[in-house]
């Protein structure tokens, strides 16, 4: 009887996987509307609908650095109908920052794919003398305690990557957190902060207007939107992990068949002409890693950030 019940359970699971999806799929974005993950999710939702044959609904659940929305998906049924599109910190970094996070993302979530990489650009207020990263280093060291760097929030990837630069280059800058990237860019334009590390989308227009200058980009190649901005490797920042991507994950226990269906649908959506055109305007790069490649990257980055966060003594409670 026990073997029969096990067989029936396996048969039911396989049948459910074969028929998936039979109802709308919900994408939980653990950030407010308008954040990069929200923009990417809504763009891809349009492409996903015909590929999955069901409505795809984007549900914003912000709070606690993305832990609220990510945790909700980690606790959801592993049936493929609730997925999360989160940032690097949601899957890799937050577990080392938040004492009361309540769940281990690597243990409670299964990766589907990394959707896009958002190359980090170092933007400097145009009132700061010089136009290169080396110029800024000299300026910051000569004005220790007087130079500020902004971030879209304490514990975010832009904060931690900038903190690494601040620490390893002995710049003596002061961190000022804001609520979102748009606020940081406004503060940078007002010279409240002199240094900001973020996506090209919000800052490139101000570089062209002469209000900011861009001294380095974390991508392997220079960005079409900022062709004169050198890469991290070119300016001697190759040791800095500034990876800031958006990835898809599902609750642990979701069947391999459902994960593969989601992966294939997301990958095809990334390759759509409309997606490529929009991504280029936003200054982001489509990725589309396999679930296995994504899991490997998470493990490697978790090891890196566990050490880095401990050395920097950063906590967000």
N, C-alpha and C positions, 0 to 999 in steps of 0.2 A: 504493500500500500504506500509506504514512504517513497519508494522509487517511482511509483506511478504519479504521486503528487509532485515530485521533483520534475519528472518529465513533462507533466502538464504545465507546471510553472515556466519551464524553459520554452515550451511550445508557445505559450501565451506571450512571453517576452519577445520571441522571434517574430510572431505575427504582428505584434505592436510595432516593432522596428520596421517591418516590411511595409506597413500601412502609414507610417509616419511621413508627414504630419497630417492629422485629421482635423485640426483646429488651429486657431491663431497662435503664432509664436511671439512671445514677449521678450524684447530686448531691454534689460534693465541697465540704465546708465547711472552710475552712482554720483553724478554731478548735475549741476543745474543746466537748464536749457541754454544753448548757446556756447557751452564749453566744447572743446574740440571733439571729445568723444561723442557728444550729442549730435554735432554736425555730421560727423562721419557715419554714425548709426542711422540717422534719418536719410542720408544720401543712399546708403546701402540698402535700407529697408525697401526703397522703391524698386531696386534691382532684384531684391530677394523674393518679393511677392510672386512674380510669375515663375520663378525657379522652384519655389517650394509649393506653389499652388494654394497658399493660404495667406491671409493678412498677416503682416508683421508689424507689431505695435511697439513703439518706443516708450518706455516708462522711466521717467527721471526720479531717482530716489537719492538725493544728495545728503551729505552729513558725515561728520567724523572722518574727514579725509577720504571719503569713498567707502568706508567700512560698513556703513548701514546698508547700502544697496548691494555691495559685494557679499556681505554676510547673509542677506535675504536669499540670494541665489544659492549660496553654499548650503542653506537649510531647505531649499525647495526640493520637490520631487524630481528624481533623475529621469525625467521622461522626455527631455528635449524641448519642452514648451516654455521654459524659462531659462534664458541665457544672460550672461553679463558681458558688456563691453566696458572693460576697465583699462586704466593706465598702468604703467610699469609699477608704480608704488602699491597699487591695489593687490597685485599678485606676488610681488617680490619684496618690497621694502617695508610696508606698514607693520608687518609682524615684528620687526625689530625696533619700531618707533613707539608703538602703542602698547602700554603695559596691559591694558584691559581690552584688547582687541576681541578676544572671545573665540577665535577660530584660526586655524592654520590654513591659509589659502592653498598651499601645496598639497595638503592632505585632504581638503574638502572640495577642491575643484579639479576638473579635468580640462586641459587646454584644447581648444579647437584650432585656432590659428592666430598669428599676429597679423592684424589687418594692415596697419600703416605705421611707419616710423616718422616721428616728427623731429627732424634735425634741429638741434639747439643752436641758436645764434647768440653770440655775445654782443649785446647792444650797449653803446656808451653814449651818454649825453654829449651833444656837440660842443658844450661849453668847456668840456675837459680838454686840456691841451693834447695835441698829437692825434694821430689817426691809425695807429697800429696797436696790437696787443702789447708789444714791448713798450710802447710809449705809455700805455695805461699802467703797466706794472711799475714803471719808474715813478709815475705820478702818485699812485696809491701808496707806494713805500715812502715817498717824501711827505705824504699827508696822512699818516696812520691815525685812525680814530676820527677822521673827518670825511671819509668816503663811505657811502652807503651802497649796499646792493639789495635789490628788491626781489621778491618772489611772489607767486600767486598763492602762497600759503605755507606755513611751517610744515616741514616733512614732505613736501612735494618734490618730485624729481628735480625741477629747476632749482629749488632751494638747496638740495643736497649736493648736486653737481657744482653749483656755485660755491658752496661751503668748502668743497674739496679743493677747488682752485684757490680760494682764500687761504686755506690752511697750508696747502703744499707750496704755495708761492709766497707765503708770509706777507700778505697784503695788508692785514690789519683792518679790513672793512667791517662795517656793522650791518647785520641783517635786519631788514624791515619787511615783515610779511604783509601781504594785502589779501583781499578777497577776490581772487581771480586775475587772469592775465591782463584783462582790459584795464583794471585799476593800476597794475604795475606800470604798464606802458604810459598811462596818464601821469603817474608819479615821476617816471623817467623823463618825460617831456618837460615837466615842471622843475626838474633838477632836484627833486626831493631825494631821489636815489640817482647814482651816477652809473650804475652797472646793473644790467638785467640779462638773464639768460633764458631765452624762450623761443617759440616758433617764429618762423619768418613771416607768417601771415599777418600778424599785427604790427610788425615793425618795419617791414621793407618799404612801405610807402613813406614813412618818416625819414628813412635813410635817403630816399630819392629827393625829399624836400629839404634835406640838409639839416634837419633837426636832431638826428641821431647819426651815429656811424657804427657800422658792423665790423668787428675786428676778427671774428673767427666763426666757423660753422662746424658742428660735430659730424657732419656727413663725410663719407669717404671721398666724395667729389664735391666740387663747388656747385652751389645751387643756381639754376637758371634765373631765379628771381634776384640773386645777389652774386652775379658772376665775378665781381672784383673782391669778394670776401674770401680769404684763404681758409683752408680746412684746419682743424685742430692739429693734425699732423704737421702741417706747414709752419705753424707758429709754436711748436714744441709742447702741445697739450695732448699728445697721443696717449698719455697714461690716464687721462680723465674719462671716466665712464659717464657719458651724458646721454645714454640711450633713453629715449622717452617715446614709447610706442603705445598703441592701443590694440588690445587683444580680446578675443572671444573665449569664454570658458563656460562650462556647464557643471552642474552638481556632480560630484564623484558618484560613480555607480551608473551613470548614463551609458547605454550600450555602445559598443564600438560601431555598430551599424548606423545609429543615429548621429554619432559624432562625425562619421564619414559623410553622411548626407549633408550635415551642416557645413562641414569643411568644403565640400565640393560646391555648395551653393554660394558660400561667402567668396571662395576663390574666383568663381565665374563672375560674381558681382564686382569684384575688384578689377577684373579685366575689361569690364564694360567701357566703351568709349566715353560715356557721360561721367563715369567715375574718374577716369584718367584726366579728363579736362578740368574737373573740379579740384582734384588733388593738386594739379600743377598750380592752380590759382592760390591754393591754400599753403603751398610750400611744403607739402608732405609727400611721402614716398610709399607707394603700395608695396606690401611685402608678401603675405600669403604663405607663411611657413606651414609645414605639416604639423599635426598634433605632436608627433614625436620630436620634431625639431624645436617646437615651442617649449615642450617639457624640459628638454636639455638646456635651452637658454635660461629658463626660469631657475633651474638648479644651479647653473654657473653664476648667475647674477645674485642669487640668494647668498651664495658663499662670499661674493665680493662685498655686498652691502652689509652683511652681518658684521664683517670686519671693519668696514669703513664707518658705519654708524657707531660702533663701539669706540673706535679711535677718536671720532669727532665728539663723542659724548652728547649726541642729540637725542632728546626724548620729546614726545608729544603725548601728553596725558590728559 
